[in-house]
Amino acid sequence: MELTVMMIVAIAVGLPVALVSGAEMFKRHVAYKERQLELMADRTAEKAAQYAAQVERLEERMRVMERIATDSGVNVAQQIESLRGEPAPRLSKPVEELN
């Protein structure tokens, strides 16, 4: 009978401690995963902004090329050469970092 009482007391004390400990570990795990997702979302948003800026620059260059190609009253070779003298806009980060 003494052994049964000790087992009941051990279970009555041990079970809540184990459950509370397990719940705390689970909360920490969930918080860790949430933080990971936040960081990944931040990196993804930053890359999306970089790609959007790059696309904007490429669209501007395409508009210039279309204007040159469709303007029949101007010497195309002369315009292309004049564009070569202008420095191309630089990316804030190298293209390798965008990929």
Secondary structure, 3 states (H helix, E strand, C coil): CHHHHHHHHHHHHHHHHHHHHHHHHHHHHHHHHHHHHHHHHHHHHHHHHHHHHHHHHHHHHHHHHHHHHHCCCCCHHHHHHHHHHCCCCCCCCCHHHHC
